[in-house]
Amino acid sequence: MAASHALGRTSEMYLTEILNSIVVDLSGQHLGKAKDIAVALSPKAPEATSLLIDLGKGETELVPWARVRALEKRRVTVTSRELEAPFHAAIGESLLARGLLDKQVVDTRRAKVVRVSDLIFEGPVDSFLLVGFDVGARGFLRRLGGEALARPLMRILPERVVTWEDADLSALKIKSAQRPLESLHPAQIADIVHELAPSEGSDLVESLSAAVAADTIEEVHPERQADLLEEMEPAHAADILEEMAPDEAADVLQDMAQEKAQELLGLMAEDESHDVKELLGYPENSAGGIMTTEYAGFPPELTAQEAIARIRGMAEELENLYYVYVTDARGVLVGVLSLRDLIVANPQARLGEIMETKVVSVNVRQSGQEAARLVARYNLLAIPVVDDAGCLLGIVTVDDAMDLILPLAWRKKLPRMY
């Protein structure tokens, strides 16, 4: 480790080596102690923009980093104070010791939550960059001082560093420009959420795009899903619910206080909230309560070629596309065919000619356990849900059916069908 960091030299320094260092001007006059460093957040390694000096007697001064001329061990040299208006940190800057030391950040490379014990800088003074975080025991030893005592331990302790590019600060409500967390699988993000305190987990999910947040919440333990959304700004929580499958959104809302659930439903777009409201009208563990209203249903006179074209247009809305259901003009379920059967069929053949007419279905008022039993009995990926008149209302997918009959520990080990 270099002992000094003068203008033009390139080396590595830790934030804790700078904090509490004496601050002097070019003549050597004592000005105070280094209290913190601010950086301008950016996708790449952010640059130091200002230095916070403790002047003593409870007074501090924030000076532009351009005044810093040298960084040495326990000594910072700055130019004399200019005769100008007081300097203030710009929007987008963050004080590091206050905002990051001892705080939890997400290491997206390893998909885990880590605690920051020190911050790593590189570069000459006039381009001093925050390049990473020390998240291991070395950082704590460095902060404890007593270097002669700590040096033997430092040699045997492994170095644990998270680079700036691999760190996500969303759980700290620090809105940095990089969003590496969204590159992870939703199940990995959900695991990270489980490691965080409830408020931090909510802040992290709220920082995601609505689509990624929706996928993440669907992977979170059911008992935490409602809590995550209730902690968020209501309009954003409603956006996330809109991105969720209707049955998943209905399940979350059922676990909320009625007043809160109604508030979020009122903020959702009408098309999305309509399906969710319909599902909320059924008992929670009935076939109607666990079904989704997203399915491919077509009239019997449609050709295979036309049906495939329609499916392409619906692809973004259909997460669970296993079967094509055929309904008559009244909406009565009259047939079904698998996606494979549709693809290999004569393009000009009508669905009424190639469909299977013996359809296994479940009544909307029957129990979810009965739906699960039929799914297992007939080896289905989904089972249609109908009303007393035989009209198709939705489908129960195999993963939702299994949720009712498998222990939680088993469900966590099984891949979701979609």
N, C-alpha and C positions, 0 to 999 in steps of 0.2 A: 504494500500500500504506500503510495507516495505521501510524503509528509507535507508537501505544499502543492498548491494548485494556482499558480500565478497566471497572469494574462498570457494566452498563447500556448500554454502547456496543456497536454491532454493526459488525463489520469482518471482514476475512479475514486469517488468519495462517498461516504455515507452521511445521511442527514444528521444522525446523532453525533457525528464528529464535528458538525458545524454548530449545532444548537448549544447555547450557553458559552460559545466562544466570545472572547472580548472583541469589540469592534472599535477600530481606531481609524483616524484619518491619515492622509499621506505624511503628515508631520509626526505621527505617532501619538497624537492626543487621544485620550480615551473618551469614547462616545457612549458606550453602553455594552450590552450583550446581545448576541444573535438569538432571537426568540423563535423565528419561523421563516420559512421560504414559501412564496406563492409561485404557482406555475399557471401557464395558460393551457387548458386542457385541449387535446387534439388527438386524432387517431394514432399518429406516430408519437414517439417520445416527446413529451411536452417540455417546453423551455422555461427556465426560471425567469420570472418577470419582476419580482420585487423581493425585498428583504425586510422583515419586521424586526426592529431593534427595540430592546427594552432599555429605556433611558434611566430607569430607577424611579423610586417614589410613585410607582403605579402608572408612569407615563410611557407610552410607546410611540414609535415613529415608523411609518411604512415608506421605504425609499425605493426608487426604481433600481432594478438590477444593473442598469448601465453605470451606476455609481460604484459598483463593486469592482475593485481592481485586483485583489488577491485573496485566495483562500489558503490558509495554512492551518496546521494542527492547532486548534483552540485559539485562532486569531484570524479575523477578517479585516481587510483593509478597504476603506471606501474613500471616495473623493469628498472634499468639503461640501457642506450643505449649501446648495444653491439658493439664491434669493428669489424664490418663486412660490407660487401657491402650494399648499400641502398636496402631496401625491396620494392618490387613492387607487386601490386595486380595481382593475377593469372588470366588467361583467365577463364571466367565464373563467375567472381565476379562482384558484382554491389554495388556502393555506394548508400545508401538508402535515405538520406536526399535530395541528388541531383536528384535521379532517381524516387522517389516515393511520397515524401511529396507534397500534393496539386495536385497530378495527379489523373486521372480517371482510375480505374480498373473495371473489370467485376466481380460482385458477381454472380457466376454461380448457387448457391443454390436458389437465388431469381430471377435469370435471369434479372438483371438490372445493369446499370452503376452507380458506386458510386465514391465519391471523398475521397481520403485518407487524413485524418487530423492528424493521428499519427500512429506509428507502435508499436506493442506489442511484447516484448521479455519475455522468461521464461528460467529458468534453472540456475545452478551455472555458475560462470564466465568462468570456463574451458569448458563449453558446453552451450554457450549462444545462444539460438535458437529464430529465428523470427517465431512466431506462428500465427500472425494475424494482422489485420488492424482495427484501430478505424476509423469509417467512419461517426461518428455523431458529434453533437455539443459539446460533452464533450471534444473531442480532441482539438477543437479550443479554448475552455475556458482554457484548460491546457496550451496551447501555449501562451495565452495572459498573463499568470502570475496572480498576485494578488489573490493568492489562497484563502485567507480569504474571499475576496469578492465573489469569484466564487463558494466556497464550498456549499452554500445553493442551488445554481442552479444545481450543480452536483448531488445533492441528488434527484432532481425531473426529471432531463433529462434522457430519456431512454438510455441504453447502446446499441450502434449499432456497432457490430463487425463482420468482415468477416475473417474466418480462412484462413491460408495460402493455405490449400488444396482446398478451395472453390474459390480462387481468380485466375483470368486469367489476365496476364499482357501483352498480345499480342499487344494491341493497343498502348503500350509504346515502342514497338520494343525491349522489354526485352524477350529474348528467354529462358524462364525457362523450366525445363524439364517436368513439369506437363502440361497436356493439358485438363483440366476439361471442357473447352468450348465445346469440341466435343461430350460430353455426352448429350448436349441439343438438342432439336428438331430444325431443320433448321429455322423454323418460329420464334422461340425464339431468335436464333442468329441474324436473320434479324431485329427483334425489337431492339436488342442491337446496331446493326450497325446504325440504324436510330437515336439513341441517341448520337452517337459520331460525331465529326467533320469529314469531308470527308476524310482527310488523315489518321486519326486514324481508321476510319471504314475500309479503304483499308488495313491498316497494320494488323488489326484483321483478316479480311478474308484471307489475304495472309498467315497468320500463320496456317490456317487450312489445312488439307489434301485436295487434289484436289477434291475428291468425295464430301466431306462435304461442301467445298467452293462452288461447283457447285450447290448443293441443296440449299444452303443459298442464293446465288445470284438470283436463280429463285424465291425466296420468297421476295426479296427486291423490293421496288417501282421501276417501269420501268425507271423512270427518273434518278435513281441513279446507275443502273446496269453498264452502260458503264463507268461512272466516276470511279467506284471501280476498274474495270479491267485496265483502262488507267493509274492509279496510280501505278500499280504493275510492278514488273520485268517481261518483256515480255514473257520469256519462261514459267514462272509459270502461267501467265494469259492464255497462250495457252493451258497449261495442264488442266486448269479449264474449258475452252471452250470445250475441248475434252470430258469431263465428262458430259457436259450439253446435254440435248436433242437437236437434230439438229435445230428444229424450235426456241427453246429458244436462242441458240447460235446465230442464224441468226438475231433474233430480237435485241440482244445486239449489234452485229456488225453494224447493220444498223444505230444505234444511235451514232456511232463513226465517226471521221474524216476518209475519205476514205484511206488515207495513213496509219493510225494506224490500221484500219481493215485489210488491205492487209498484213501488217507486221505480225499480229497475225495469219492470215490464213496461211501464209507461214511457220510459226513455228509449226502448228498443223500437226498431223499424216495425211497421205494422205487419208486414209479411212474415217476419221472423217471430214476432210475439204471438201471432195468431196460432201457429202450430204449438207453441209452448203452452199457451193458455188452454188449448184443447187437451193436451196431455195432463196438465195439472188438475183437470176435472175427473181423472180416474184415480182409484186407490193406488197408493205408491207401489205395492208389490203385486198388482194385477197385471195381466197381459197388456191392458191399455196403458198402465202406468209405466211399463218398461219398454214399450214399443217406440220406434222412431217413425216419423211420417215421411222420411226421405226414402223413396223406392222408385223403381221404374215400372210404371203401369201404362199399358197401351190397349187400344181397341183391337178386336180380333181381325178386322179387315186390313190392318196395317201389314205391309210386306216386311220380310226380314231385313231387306235393304233399308227401308224407311225407318224401321225400329233402330237399327244400328246408327243411322244418321242422327236420330233424336237423342240417343244415348251419348253420342259425342258432344252434343250441345249441353247435356245435363251433367257431364263428367265432374265438373268442379263441385256440384251440389251433392253428388252421391258418393259417400265414403264407403258404403256397404253394397256394392253392386255384385250380387251373386246370382240372382234370378231376375227374369222378366215376368211380370204378372199381367194377365190378360183380363180385362173387365169389360162388361157390356155397357150399353148406353145408360143404364141405371147405376153403374158402379159396382155391380155384383161381380164377384170373383168367379171366372169361368174356366181359367186355365193358368198354367205356369210352364216355363221352359228355362233351362239353365242358360247361362251366357254362352257356354260352349255349343249347346244345341243351336242357338241363334246364329252363331258365327259360321258353323259348318252347313247350315241350311241353304237351300236354293234361294238366292237373293230375291226372287220374285214370288216365293211361297208366302202365303198369308199366315199370320200368327195363329188364326183359328184352325189352320190345317196341320200345323206342326206342334201345337201345344199339348201338354199333358193335362187331361181333364180331371183326373183323380188327384185333387189337391188336398194335402194335409194342412189344416188351418186350426186356429184357436179362437174362441170367442173373446171379445174384448173384456168381458167381465170375469173370465176364468182367471185362476191364479197364475202368477209368474212361474211357480213351480210346475204347473201343468204344461206351460209352454216349454219349459226346460226339459221336461220328461219327453215330450213329443220330438223336440230337437234331437235328443239323444237316441230315442227309439228309432227314428227314421234317418239318422245320420245326416241331418240338414245343417246348412250354414245359416239359414234364416227361415222363420215360419211366418206366414201371413196372419194378420189379426183382422177379424171380420165382426160386424155387428149382427144382430138377430136376423136381419134380412139378407145376410151374406155379402154385404157391401164391404169392400176392402178399405180398411182404415189406416193400416200401417204394417210394419213387420217387427218381429223380435229377432235380433241377431244372436248368433251362438254365444258371443262373448257376454252379452247382457243377460242371456239366459243362465249361463254358467255362474255369473256373479251371485245368483240367488242360492245356488246349491253347493258351491265349492267354498271351503274355508279360505279366509283372507290370505294366509300364508301360501296356499297353493296357487291362488289367482295371481299373486305377484310374480310367480315363477313362470306363468304361461304367457306366450306372446299374444298381443291383441291381434285379432283376425285382420284388421285393417292396418 
